[in-house]
Amino acid sequence: MGEHDDAPRMRFELDEARQLLARTPSVLRAWLVGLDEKWVRNNYGPDMFSPFDVVGHLIHGEQADWIPRAKWILEHGEAKPFETFDRFAMFEHSRGRSLVDLIGEFERLRAASLRELESLHLVESDLARAGTHPALGRVTLGQLLATWVVHDQNHLHQIAKCMAFQYRGEVGAWRAYLPLLPREG
């Protein structure tokens, strides 16, 4: 058991999930637009995403992951596995584009995804419907939608970690109080 397994848990509720999903684009716009390129283009290690990369990755998720997989579950159930998701497809799609352009595209795609989610008219029993993930096996629609919310939060955390990392050598002894930064060792 993890250190927080006894903490209160929220049960997945679609309306509550939409609250966070709808806010991610505006959080990204407020947080990233207008920053120096060093803040948005640097990462925190090999094979790690920069904030710019994260926005591109979120765009690809809107196009190929959340709603397409939700519809796949509703149409095919467990009979046919999902298409494999390319976690790195954003590199080609984002090449030569500005962060403002990417955030604008993400805003449009997320709004369309939320409209499409609403149009599915999901009921509680739909959330238990299962599909087959190519690597994870059996998953439910409710798990997919909860993962969509946590995926956004994960990448917002990743952006914070990436940006904090840029000053890792500048905080001195306070590093001991900053769990967002890796421990020196």
N, C-alpha and C positions, 0 to 999 in steps of 0.2 A: 504494500500500500504506500502511496505517495504521502508527502507531508501534509497535503491539503485534502485528502480523501474524506475527512469528516466535515468539511465545510459544506454549508447548504448548497443544494444544486437546484438549478432551474430546469423544469421540464420544457422540452421544445414546444414552442407555440409559434405558429406561422406568423401571426400578426406582430408578435414581439421581434421575431427574426427580421421581418421587413423593416422595422425601425432602424436597425443597425445597417442592413444592406443599403438602404436608401441614403444613409449619411456618408458612406465611404467616399464617394466622389467629391463631395464638398470638403471633407476632411483633407483629402489629398490636395485639392486646389488651394485651400487656405494655408496648408503646411508647406507646399513645395513651390508654387508659382512665384517667381520673382527672386528666388534664391540664387546665389552664385552657383555656377556650374559645378564647382568643387563639392558642394553639398549634395547635389543630385546625381552626379556621375561617379563618385567614388564609392567603393564597397568596403567590406571588412575582411577580405581574404579571397584566396583562389576559389573559383566556382560559386561565389556569393553574389547575390543580386545587389545592384545599386538601387537607390530610390527610382531612378529612371527605368531600370529594368523591371522593377516591381510593377510599375504602372503598365508597362507593356505586357507583363505576365497576367495581370488582372484583365486586361483587354482580351487576351487569348482565352482566358477562362470564361468570359461572357460569351465568346463565340463558339467554344467547343466543349465546355464542361457542364456547367450547372443546369441550365434550362434544357440543352440537348439531352443530357443524361436523365433528367427528370422525365422528359417526354419519352425517352427510350424505355424507362422502367414502366411507364403507363402503357406503352404499346407492346413491348416484348417480354416484360417480366424478366424471369431468370433464363428464358430460352436462348437468348443471344447475349454474349458479353458486350459491354460498352466498347467503343473504339478506344484505342490507347491514346492518352493525352500526352502531347509533347510539351513538357515543362519549359523547354527552351525555345519554342517557336517564336517568342517575342523578339529575339535578337534580329532576325531577318525583317520582321514586320516593322520594327521600330527604327531601323537603320535610316539615318538622314532626316529624321523627324524631330520636331521640337517637343519639349515636355508639355507645353501649353496645348499643342495639337493632340498629343496622346491623352491628356486629361480630358479634353473636350470629347474625344472619341469614347473614352471610358464613361463619361457622364451620359452620353447618348445611348450607349449599349446597355448600361446598368438600368436606365429608365425603361428601355424597351424590354429588358429581362423581367423587371418587376411587373410591367404591364402583362407580359406573357404569363408570368406566374399567376397573376390574378385571374387571367382568362382560363386557366386550367380548372378553376372552381374546385380546388382540393378540399376534401373533407377528412376528418380524423382517420377514417379507415384507409384512405389512400396512403397515409404516411407509413403504414405497415407493409405496403406493397414492396416487393423485393426485385432487385436486379442483380446482375453479375458484373463485378469489377474485374478487369483482366488480371490484376495482381492480388487483390484482396479477397476475391470470392464474393459471397453473398452479402449484399448491403441493402438497406431499405431506403425508400424515398425520404423518410424523416431524417435518417442519418445523413443522406446526401445534402439535404437542405440545411441541417445543423452544421455540417462541415463547411458549407458555403459561408456561413456567418463567421465561423472560427477561422477559416482561411483568410478572410479579410482582416480579422484581428491579428492573425499571425503575421501577415505582411505589414501591417501598420507597426507592429512591434519590431519587425525586421528593419523597417525604415528608421525607427528610433535608434535601434542598436547600431545601424550603419552610420548614422549621423553622429552619435555619441562617440563612436570609435575614432572619428577623425581627430578628436581632442584627447585621446587616451593618454598621450604623453604629456599633456599640459595640465592635468588636474592634480598632479603631485600626490601627496599623502591621502587626499580625499578619495582616491581610487578605491580604498578599502570600504567605503560607504556607497559605492556605485555599482550595484550588481549588474547593471546593463553592460558594463565593460568587462572584458575577460580579465581574469586574475593574472598577475604577472607571476612567472614561475619558471 
